[in-house]
Amino acid sequence: MSSTEFNFTDEEFLTVINLMCKMDMPAGKEFIPVAHMEELLNAERLDSLGIVVFFIWISELFGIPESDVAEFAQIEELTPRAIKDFVIANCTQTYAYADAEEFAKKCL
């Protein structure tokens, strides 16, 4: 069920981010979930390839042009809050939380 109104709570958005990060973790590496919206997404969670894949899924899930996502991904302090604000400002489609969670599982 696609729409253009983004209405994820912070908790729901963190769950989707954690799912994407966890699915991208190398085998044998322990995943430590992102606990709050102001926490930095650093190299312990996503390596350079992981960042690229993560933002491809953000682009696909929320209908944001890849060029806009690539420009945004260059910020130094990448937090779930910054990503959510970016998505709210730029999404052309979104889903109910349950649909987004299923989308993320299928794609990853």
A tleap script that builds the chain and sets N, CA, C and O, in Angstrom:
source leaprc.protein.ff14SB
mol = sequence {
  NMET SER SER THR GLU PHE ASN PHE THR ASP
  GLU GLU PHE LEU THR VAL ILE ASN LEU MET
  CYS LYS MET ASP MET PRO ALA GLY LYS GLU
  PHE ILE PRO VAL ALA HIE MET GLU GLU LEU
  LEU ASN ALA GLU ARG LEU ASP SER LEU GLY
  ILE VAL VAL PHE PHE ILE TRP ILE SER GLU
  LEU PHE GLY ILE PRO GLU SER ASP VAL ALA
  GLU PHE ALA GLN ILE GLU GLU LEU THR PRO
  ARG ALA ILE LYS ASP PHE VAL ILE ALA ASN
  CYS THR GLN THR TYR ALA TYR ALA ASP ALA
  GLU GLU PHE ALA LYS LYS CYS CLEU
}
set mol.1.N position { 0.841 -1.179 0.000 }
set mol.1.CA position { 0.000 0.000 0.000 }
set mol.1.C position { 0.884 1.240 0.000 }
set mol.1.O position { 1.366 1.654 1.054 }
set mol.2.N position { 1.093 1.809 -1.114 }
set mol.2.CA position { 1.970 2.954 -1.280 }
set mol.2.C position { 1.194 4.259 -1.157 }
set mol.2.O position { 0.052 4.360 -1.605 }
set mol.3.N position { 1.827 5.254 -0.546 }
set mol.3.CA position { 1.258 6.600 -0.465 }
set mol.3.C position { 2.418 7.575 -0.458 }
set mol.3.O position { 3.574 7.160 -0.534 }
set mol.4.N position { 2.130 8.861 -0.369 }
set mol.4.CA position { 3.221 9.834 -0.310 }
set mol.4.C position { 3.377 10.430 1.073 }
set mol.4.O position { 4.272 11.249 1.284 }
set mol.5.N position { 2.540 10.049 2.020 }
set mol.5.CA position { 2.621 10.597 3.367 }
set mol.5.C position { 3.475 9.711 4.266 }
set mol.5.O position { 3.121 8.566 4.546 }
set mol.6.N position { 4.587 10.246 4.708 }
set mol.6.CA position { 5.495 9.514 5.588 }
set mol.6.C position { 5.002 9.669 7.022 }
set mol.6.O position { 4.919 10.784 7.536 }
set mol.7.N position { 4.677 8.553 7.664 }
set mol.7.CA position { 4.135 8.649 9.018 }
set mol.7.C position { 4.736 7.632 9.983 }
set mol.7.O position { 4.068 7.211 10.927 }
set mol.8.N position { 5.977 7.235 9.762 }
set mol.8.CA position { 6.645 6.320 10.681 }
set mol.8.C position { 6.950 7.051 11.990 }
set mol.8.O position { 7.364 8.210 11.983 }
set mol.9.N position { 6.742 6.370 13.091 }
set mol.9.CA position { 7.223 6.911 14.362 }
set mol.9.C position { 8.739 6.742 14.391 }
set mol.9.O position { 9.305 6.018 13.572 }
set mol.10.N position { 9.395 7.416 15.340 }
set mol.10.CA position { 10.846 7.247 15.482 }
set mol.10.C position { 11.179 5.777 15.753 }
set mol.10.O position { 12.136 5.245 15.191 }
set mol.11.N position { 10.406 5.132 16.597 }
set mol.11.CA position { 10.658 3.725 16.929 }
set mol.11.C position { 10.527 2.830 15.697 }
set mol.11.O position { 11.349 1.937 15.492 }
set mol.12.N position { 9.512 3.057 14.884 }
set mol.12.CA position { 9.338 2.266 13.661 }
set mol.12.C position { 10.488 2.513 12.690 }
set mol.12.O position { 10.996 1.579 12.069 }
set mol.13.N position { 10.891 3.764 12.564 }
set mol.13.CA position { 11.985 4.087 11.655 }
set mol.13.C position { 13.283 3.428 12.113 }
set mol.13.O position { 14.041 2.915 11.290 }
set mol.14.N position { 13.542 3.439 13.415 }
set mol.14.CA position { 14.730 2.757 13.950 }
set mol.14.C position { 14.683 1.263 13.671 }
set mol.14.O position { 15.711 0.659 13.365 }
set mol.15.N position { 13.521 0.670 13.770 }
set mol.15.CA position { 13.386 -0.766 13.501 }
set mol.15.C position { 13.764 -1.076 12.058 }
set mol.15.O position { 14.479 -2.044 11.803 }
set mol.16.N position { 13.296 -0.271 11.114 }
set mol.16.CA position { 13.628 -0.486 9.708 }
set mol.16.C position { 15.126 -0.271 9.472 }
set mol.16.O position { 15.760 -1.054 8.766 }
set mol.17.N position { 15.691 0.787 10.060 }
set mol.17.CA position { 17.134 1.028 9.918 }
set mol.17.C position { 17.932 -0.135 10.492 }
set mol.17.O position { 18.894 -0.591 9.873 }
set mol.18.N position { 17.546 -0.619 11.666 }
set mol.18.CA position { 18.257 -1.746 12.275 }
set mol.18.C position { 18.145 -3.000 11.428 }
set mol.18.O position { 19.108 -3.759 11.318 }
set mol.19.N position { 16.997 -3.226 10.835 }
set mol.19.CA position { 16.833 -4.383 9.959 }
set mol.19.C position { 17.783 -4.279 8.768 }
set mol.19.O position { 18.451 -5.251 8.417 }
set mol.20.N position { 17.844 -3.101 8.149 }
set mol.20.CA position { 18.741 -2.916 6.998 }
set mol.20.C position { 20.204 -3.091 7.407 }
set mol.20.O position { 20.974 -3.754 6.713 }
set mol.21.N position { 20.575 -2.498 8.525 }
set mol.21.CA position { 21.965 -2.611 8.995 }
set mol.21.C position { 22.307 -4.060 9.339 }
set mol.21.O position { 23.381 -4.546 8.984 }
set mol.22.N position { 21.410 -4.741 10.018 }
set mol.22.CA position { 21.663 -6.127 10.433 }
set mol.22.C position { 21.826 -7.046 9.230 }
set mol.22.O position { 22.697 -7.915 9.219 }
set mol.23.N position { 20.991 -6.853 8.223 }
set mol.23.CA position { 21.055 -7.707 7.036 }
set mol.23.C position { 22.359 -7.500 6.268 }
set mol.23.O position { 22.792 -8.388 5.533 }
set mol.24.N position { 22.980 -6.346 6.431 }
set mol.24.CA position { 24.214 -6.044 5.711 }
set mol.24.C position { 25.471 -6.424 6.488 }
set mol.24.O position { 26.577 -6.304 5.961 }
set mol.25.N position { 25.320 -6.876 7.720 }
set mol.25.CA position { 26.488 -7.224 8.543 }
set mol.25.C position { 27.218 -8.434 7.963 }
set mol.25.O position { 26.583 -9.401 7.542 }
set mol.26.N position { 28.533 -8.383 7.939 }
set mol.26.CA position { 29.304 -9.550 7.491 }
set mol.26.C position { 29.051 -10.737 8.418 }
set mol.26.O position { 28.808 -10.565 9.613 }
set mol.27.N position { 29.109 -11.913 7.864 }
set mol.27.CA position { 28.905 -13.130 8.653 }
set mol.27.C position { 29.899 -13.173 9.807 }
set mol.27.O position { 31.081 -12.879 9.632 }
set mol.28.N position { 29.416 -13.536 10.969 }
set mol.28.CA position { 30.265 -13.673 12.138 }
set mol.28.C position { 30.494 -12.397 12.918 }
set mol.28.O position { 31.090 -12.438 13.995 }
set mol.29.N position { 30.039 -11.262 12.408 }
set mol.29.CA position { 30.217 -10.000 13.112 }
set mol.29.C position { 28.954 -9.725 13.924 }
set mol.29.O position { 27.841 -9.868 13.418 }
set mol.30.N position { 29.131 -9.332 15.183 }
set mol.30.CA position { 27.997 -9.069 16.054 }
set mol.30.C position { 27.309 -7.758 15.677 }
set mol.30.O position { 27.962 -6.736 15.469 }
set mol.31.N position { 25.997 -7.806 15.594 }
set mol.31.CA position { 25.226 -6.616 15.288 }
set mol.31.C position { 24.787 -5.936 16.578 }
set mol.31.O position { 24.201 -6.571 17.454 }
set mol.32.N position { 25.070 -4.654 16.688 }
set mol.32.CA position { 24.632 -3.855 17.827 }
set mol.32.C position { 23.595 -2.874 17.292 }
set mol.32.O position { 23.935 -1.980 16.517 }
set mol.33.N position { 22.336 -3.029 17.694 }
set mol.33.CA position { 21.280 -2.175 17.141 }
set mol.33.C position { 21.470 -0.695 17.475 }
set mol.33.O position { 22.040 -0.335 18.505 }
set mol.34.N position { 20.982 0.132 16.586 }
set mol.34.CA position { 20.946 1.570 16.829 }
set mol.34.C position { 19.863 1.792 17.884 }
set mol.34.O position { 18.724 1.357 17.708 }
set mol.35.N position { 20.212 2.462 18.968 }
set mol.35.CA position { 19.296 2.583 20.103 }
set mol.35.C position { 18.473 3.863 20.096 }
set mol.35.O position { 17.382 3.891 20.666 }
set mol.36.N position { 18.968 4.923 19.464 }
set mol.36.CA position { 18.218 6.173 19.484 }
set mol.36.C position { 18.471 6.970 18.205 }
set mol.36.O position { 19.417 6.705 17.463 }
set mol.37.N position { 17.625 7.923 17.974 }
set mol.37.CA position { 17.621 8.664 16.715 }
set mol.37.C position { 18.832 9.576 16.527 }
set mol.37.O position { 19.121 9.983 15.401 }
set mol.38.N position { 19.538 9.901 17.593 }
set mol.38.CA position { 20.693 10.800 17.477 }
set mol.38.C position { 22.020 10.051 17.401 }
set mol.38.O position { 23.077 10.678 17.327 }
set mol.39.N position { 21.979 8.734 17.419 }
set mol.39.CA position { 23.188 7.906 17.395 }
set mol.39.C position { 23.824 7.915 16.002 }
set mol.39.O position { 23.123 7.823 14.994 }
set mol.40.N position { 25.129 8.025 15.955 }
set mol.40.CA position { 25.830 8.014 14.674 }
set mol.40.C position { 25.842 6.613 14.075 }
set mol.40.O position { 26.054 5.622 14.774 }
set mol.41.N position { 25.611 6.553 12.761 }
set mol.41.CA position { 25.767 5.291 12.030 }
set mol.41.C position { 27.203 5.272 11.537 }
set mol.41.O position { 27.532 5.909 10.537 }
set mol.42.N position { 28.041 4.553 12.229 }
set mol.42.CA position { 29.468 4.576 11.923 }
set mol.42.C position { 29.934 3.265 11.295 }
set mol.42.O position { 29.131 2.377 11.010 }
set mol.43.N position { 31.215 3.165 11.091 }
set mol.43.CA position { 31.808 2.020 10.404 }
set mol.43.C position { 31.596 0.701 11.125 }
set mol.43.O position { 31.690 -0.355 10.499 }
set mol.44.N position { 31.310 0.728 12.433 }
set mol.44.CA position { 31.040 -0.532 13.133 }
set mol.44.C position { 29.736 -1.150 12.642 }
set mol.44.O position { 29.558 -2.366 12.729 }
set mol.45.N position { 28.833 -0.339 12.135 }
set mol.45.CA position { 27.548 -0.833 11.646 }
set mol.45.C position { 27.547 -1.023 10.135 }
set mol.45.O position { 27.047 -2.028 9.630 }
set mol.46.N position { 28.106 -0.060 9.420 }
set mol.46.CA position { 28.080 -0.103 7.961 }
set mol.46.C position { 29.443 0.270 7.399 }
set mol.46.O position { 29.974 1.342 7.693 }
set mol.47.N position { 30.006 -0.619 6.590 }
set mol.47.CA position { 31.242 -0.263 5.903 }
set mol.47.C position { 30.863 0.541 4.654 }
set mol.47.O position { 29.686 0.838 4.452 }
set mol.48.N position { 31.827 0.892 3.829 }
set mol.48.CA position { 31.536 1.747 2.679 }
set mol.48.C position { 30.544 1.089 1.713 }
set mol.48.O position { 29.658 1.766 1.192 }
set mol.49.N position { 30.677 -0.196 1.471 }
set mol.49.CA position { 29.718 -0.898 0.613 }
set mol.49.C position { 28.354 -0.950 1.291 }
set mol.49.O position { 27.326 -0.799 0.632 }
set mol.50.N position { 28.342 -1.161 2.588 }
set mol.50.CA position { 27.093 -1.193 3.337 }
set mol.50.C position { 26.342 0.123 3.248 }
set mol.50.O position { 25.116 0.137 3.138 }
set mol.51.N position { 27.073 1.229 3.295 }
set mol.51.CA position { 26.443 2.550 3.167 }
set mol.51.C position { 25.788 2.683 1.792 }
set mol.51.O position { 24.663 3.172 1.685 }
set mol.52.N position { 26.487 2.250 0.744 }
set mol.52.CA position { 25.940 2.334 -0.612 }
set mol.52.C position { 24.663 1.507 -0.710 }
set mol.52.O position { 23.644 1.998 -1.195 }
set mol.53.N position { 24.709 0.266 -0.256 }
set mol.53.CA position { 23.537 -0.610 -0.319 }
set mol.53.C position { 22.399 -0.037 0.521 }
set mol.53.O position { 21.251 -0.024 0.077 }
set mol.54.N position { 22.704 0.433 1.718 }
set mol.54.CA position { 21.709 1.016 2.604 }
set mol.54.C position { 20.959 2.152 1.894 }
set mol.54.O position { 19.730 2.212 1.940 }
set mol.55.N position { 21.698 3.042 1.244 }
set mol.55.CA position { 21.058 4.179 0.605 }
set mol.55.C position { 20.348 3.811 -0.694 }
set mol.55.O position { 19.415 4.504 -1.099 }
set mol.56.N position { 20.767 2.751 -1.344 }
set mol.56.CA position { 20.000 2.266 -2.498 }
set mol.56.C position { 18.618 1.825 -2.032 }
set mol.56.O position { 17.615 2.100 -2.691 }
set mol.57.N position { 18.571 1.135 -0.887 }
set mol.57.CA position { 17.266 0.699 -0.368 }
set mol.57.C position { 16.436 1.879 0.114 }
set mol.57.O position { 15.215 1.861 -0.041 }
set mol.58.N position { 17.051 2.900 0.690 }
set mol.58.CA position { 16.319 4.112 1.075 }
set mol.58.C position { 15.700 4.735 -0.178 }
set mol.58.O position { 14.538 5.140 -0.167 }
set mol.59.N position { 16.476 4.809 -1.245 }
set mol.59.CA position { 15.996 5.361 -2.507 }
set mol.59.C position { 14.806 4.570 -3.035 }
set mol.59.O position { 13.788 5.148 -3.415 }
set mol.60.N position { 14.937 3.258 -3.058 }
set mol.60.CA position { 13.869 2.391 -3.570 }
set mol.60.C position { 12.625 2.425 -2.694 }
set mol.60.O position { 11.508 2.538 -3.198 }
set mol.61.N position { 12.813 2.330 -1.416 }
set mol.61.CA position { 11.695 2.253 -0.479 }
set mol.61.C position { 10.866 3.533 -0.477 }
set mol.61.O position { 9.637 3.480 -0.411 }
set mol.62.N position { 11.532 4.678 -0.547 }
set mol.62.CA position { 10.830 5.944 -0.405 }
set mol.62.C position { 10.740 6.755 -1.698 }
set mol.62.O position { 10.287 7.900 -1.682 }
set mol.63.N position { 11.171 6.161 -2.825 }
set mol.63.CA position { 11.024 6.827 -4.113 }
set mol.63.C position { 11.810 8.113 -4.242 }
set mol.63.O position { 11.341 9.079 -4.843 }
set mol.64.N position { 13.005 8.123 -3.678 }
set mol.64.CA position { 13.858 9.310 -3.740 }
set mol.64.C position { 14.919 9.076 -4.820 }
set mol.64.O position { 15.568 8.030 -4.820 }
set mol.65.N position { 15.105 10.025 -5.735 }
set mol.65.CA position { 16.114 9.837 -6.788 }
set mol.65.C position { 17.488 9.502 -6.193 }
set mol.65.O position { 17.910 10.093 -5.199 }
set mol.66.N position { 18.163 8.555 -6.814 }
set mol.66.CA position { 19.474 8.127 -6.313 }
set mol.66.C position { 20.468 9.285 -6.243 }
set mol.66.O position { 21.310 9.313 -5.346 }
set mol.67.N position { 20.387 10.233 -7.164 }
set mol.67.CA position { 21.317 11.370 -7.125 }
set mol.67.C position { 21.107 12.201 -5.858 }
set mol.67.O position { 22.075 12.681 -5.269 }
set mol.68.N position { 19.856 12.375 -5.434 }
set mol.68.CA position { 19.577 13.115 -4.199 }
set mol.68.C position { 20.086 12.344 -2.986 }
set mol.68.O position { 20.648 12.923 -2.057 }
set mol.69.N position { 19.882 11.029 -3.010 }
set mol.69.CA position { 20.336 10.185 -1.901 }
set mol.69.C position { 21.859 10.192 -1.828 }
set mol.69.O position { 22.426 10.282 -0.740 }
set mol.70.N position { 22.523 10.099 -2.974 }
set mol.70.CA position { 23.991 10.095 -2.999 }
set mol.70.C position { 24.553 11.397 -2.436 }
set mol.70.O position { 25.547 11.384 -1.710 }
set mol.71.N position { 23.928 12.500 -2.765 }
set mol.71.CA position { 24.382 13.793 -2.234 }
set mol.71.C position { 24.176 13.842 -0.714 }
set mol.71.O position { 25.063 14.282 0.017 }
set mol.72.N position { 23.019 13.396 -0.245 }
set mol.72.CA position { 22.741 13.389 1.187 }
set mol.72.C position { 23.714 12.487 1.938 }
set mol.72.O position { 24.154 12.843 3.031 }
set mol.73.N position { 24.058 11.342 1.384 }
set mol.73.CA position { 24.909 10.355 2.054 }
set mol.73.C position { 26.299 10.879 2.370 }
set mol.73.O position { 27.045 10.237 3.109 }
set mol.74.N position { 26.657 12.020 1.830 }
set mol.74.CA position { 27.985 12.592 2.059 }
set mol.74.C position { 28.109 13.341 3.387 }
set mol.74.O position { 29.206 13.761 3.757 }
set mol.75.N position { 26.994 13.514 4.110 }
set mol.75.CA position { 27.076 14.263 5.370 }
set mol.75.C position { 27.950 13.511 6.364 }
set mol.75.O position { 28.017 12.282 6.345 }
set mol.76.N position { 28.612 14.257 7.222 }
set mol.76.CA position { 29.554 13.649 8.171 }
set mol.76.C position { 28.870 12.981 9.346 }
set mol.76.O position { 29.286 11.902 9.768 }
set mol.77.N position { 27.845 13.590 9.874 }
set mol.77.CA position { 27.184 13.043 11.059 }
set mol.77.C position { 25.875 12.392 10.647 }
set mol.77.O position { 24.805 12.995 10.734 }
set mol.78.N position { 25.983 11.154 10.196 }
set mol.78.CA position { 24.837 10.410 9.705 }
set mol.78.C position { 24.114 9.761 10.877 }
set mol.78.O position { 24.633 8.840 11.508 }
set mol.79.N position { 22.924 10.245 11.158 }
set mol.79.CA position { 22.114 9.721 12.257 }
set mol.79.C position { 20.756 9.296 11.713 }
set mol.79.O position { 20.346 9.760 10.649 }
set mol.80.N position { 20.056 8.424 12.425 }
set mol.80.CA position { 18.688 8.093 12.015 }
set mol.80.C position { 17.802 9.340 11.922 }
set mol.80.O position { 16.957 9.425 11.031 }
set mol.81.N position { 17.982 10.307 12.827 }
set mol.81.CA position { 17.190 11.545 12.774 }
set mol.81.C position { 17.435 12.280 11.457 }
set mol.81.O position { 16.487 12.719 10.807 }
set mol.82.N position { 18.696 12.413 11.064 }
set mol.82.CA position { 19.022 13.098 9.809 }
set mol.82.C position { 18.423 12.355 8.614 }
set mol.82.O position { 17.911 12.978 7.683 }
set mol.83.N position { 18.488 11.018 8.644 }
set mol.83.CA position { 17.924 10.222 7.549 }
set mol.83.C position { 16.410 10.387 7.504 }
set mol.83.O position { 15.837 10.570 6.430 }
set mol.84.N position { 15.759 10.324 8.667 }
set mol.84.CA position { 14.302 10.473 8.712 }
set mol.84.C position { 13.891 11.852 8.206 }
set mol.84.O position { 12.948 11.963 7.422 }
set mol.85.N position { 14.577 12.893 8.638 }
set mol.85.CA position { 14.263 14.243 8.168 }
set mol.85.C position { 14.434 14.347 6.656 }
set mol.85.O position { 13.621 14.975 5.978 }
set mol.86.N position { 15.485 13.735 6.132 }
set mol.86.CA position { 15.725 13.721 4.691 }
set mol.86.C position { 14.590 12.996 3.965 }
set mol.86.O position { 14.088 13.478 2.949 }
set mol.87.N position { 14.196 11.853 4.486 }
set mol.87.CA position { 13.112 11.080 3.865 }
set mol.87.C position { 11.808 11.880 3.885 }
set mol.87.O position { 11.108 11.950 2.875 }
set mol.88.N position { 11.486 12.477 5.021 }
set mol.88.CA position { 10.257 13.274 5.114 }
set mol.88.C position { 10.254 14.385 4.063 }
set mol.88.O position { 9.230 14.641 3.430 }
set mol.89.N position { 11.382 15.032 3.882 }
set mol.89.CA position { 11.479 16.152 2.944 }
set mol.89.C position { 11.494 15.719 1.486 }
set mol.89.O position { 11.134 16.506 0.611 }
set mol.90.N position { 11.907 14.468 1.199 }
set mol.90.CA position { 12.145 14.071 -0.186 }
set mol.90.C position { 11.356 12.878 -0.696 }
set mol.90.O position { 11.417 12.581 -1.889 }
set mol.91.N position { 10.624 12.188 0.150 }
set mol.91.CA position { 9.953 10.969 -0.312 }
set mol.91.C position { 8.866 11.282 -1.330 }
set mol.91.O position { 8.147 12.275 -1.212 }
set mol.92.N position { 8.763 10.428 -2.314 }
set mol.92.CA position { 7.682 10.518 -3.295 }
set mol.92.C position { 6.718 9.354 -3.130 }
set mol.92.O position { 5.667 9.308 -3.769 }
set mol.93.N position { 7.088 8.416 -2.266 }
set mol.93.CA position { 6.222 7.300 -1.927 }
set mol.93.C position { 6.640 6.784 -0.561 }
set mol.93.O position { 7.787 6.952 -0.148 }
set mol.94.N position { 5.733 6.174 0.115 }
set mol.94.CA position { 6.039 5.512 1.372 }
set mol.94.C position { 4.998 4.429 1.579 }
set mol.94.O position { 4.088 4.264 0.766 }
set mol.95.N position { 5.134 3.710 2.643 }
set mol.95.CA position { 4.274 2.574 2.914 }
set mol.95.C position { 3.861 2.608 4.367 }
set mol.95.O position { 4.418 3.353 5.173 }
set mol.96.N position { 2.891 1.802 4.686 }
set mol.96.CA position { 2.613 1.549 6.093 }
set mol.96.C position { 3.853 0.870 6.660 }
set mol.96.O position { 4.600 0.225 5.924 }
set mol.97.N position { 4.071 1.010 7.942 }
set mol.97.CA position { 5.256 0.439 8.572 }
set mol.97.C position { 5.396 -1.052 8.275 }
set mol.97.O position { 6.485 -1.500 7.917 }
set mol.98.N position { 4.326 -1.827 8.413 }
set mol.98.CA position { 4.389 -3.274 8.182 }
set mol.98.C position { 4.806 -3.581 6.744 }
set mol.98.O position { 5.574 -4.513 6.506 }
set mol.99.N position { 4.306 -2.806 5.791 }
set mol.99.CA position { 4.685 -2.992 4.387 }
set mol.99.C position { 6.160 -2.682 4.172 }
set mol.99.O position { 6.848 -3.395 3.442 }
set mol.100.N position { 6.646 -1.616 4.808 }
set mol.100.CA position { 8.058 -1.247 4.679 }
set mol.100.C position { 8.957 -2.316 5.270 }
set mol.100.O position { 10.005 -2.631 4.706 }
set mol.101.N position { 8.557 -2.873 6.400 }
set mol.101.CA position { 9.338 -3.939 7.032 }
set mol.101.C position { 9.414 -5.160 6.113 }
set mol.101.O position { 10.479 -5.758 5.968 }
set mol.102.N position { 8.314 -5.525 5.504 }
set mol.102.CA position { 8.304 -6.647 4.553 }
set mol.102.C position { 9.147 -6.348 3.332 }
set mol.102.O position { 9.883 -7.216 2.864 }
set mol.103.N position { 9.055 -5.130 2.804 }
set mol.103.CA position { 9.851 -4.709 1.669 }
set mol.103.C position { 11.338 -4.862 1.977 }
set mol.103.O position { 12.095 -5.413 1.178 }
set mol.104.N position { 11.745 -4.369 3.144 }
set mol.104.CA position { 13.151 -4.443 3.536 }
set mol.104.C position { 13.618 -5.898 3.646 }
set mol.104.O position { 14.721 -6.225 3.209 }
set mol.105.N position { 12.799 -6.762 4.218 }
set mol.105.CA position { 13.169 -8.179 4.349 }
set mol.105.C position { 13.330 -8.842 2.993 }
set mol.105.O position { 14.267 -9.614 2.788 }
set mol.106.N position { 12.428 -8.551 2.066 }
set mol.106.CA position { 12.493 -9.153 0.736 }
set mol.106.C position { 13.692 -8.659 -0.056 }
set mol.106.O position { 14.338 -9.431 -0.765 }
set mol.107.N position { 13.988 -7.375 0.067 }
set mol.107.CA position { 15.069 -6.789 -0.725 }
set mol.107.C position { 16.441 -7.171 -0.197 }
set mol.107.O position { 17.404 -7.258 -0.958 }
set mol.108.N position { 16.527 -7.395 1.085 }
set mol.108.CA position { 17.827 -7.675 1.674 }
set mol.108.C position { 17.981 -9.146 1.869 }
set mol.108.O position { 19.016 -9.599 2.357 }
savepdb mol mol.pdb
quit
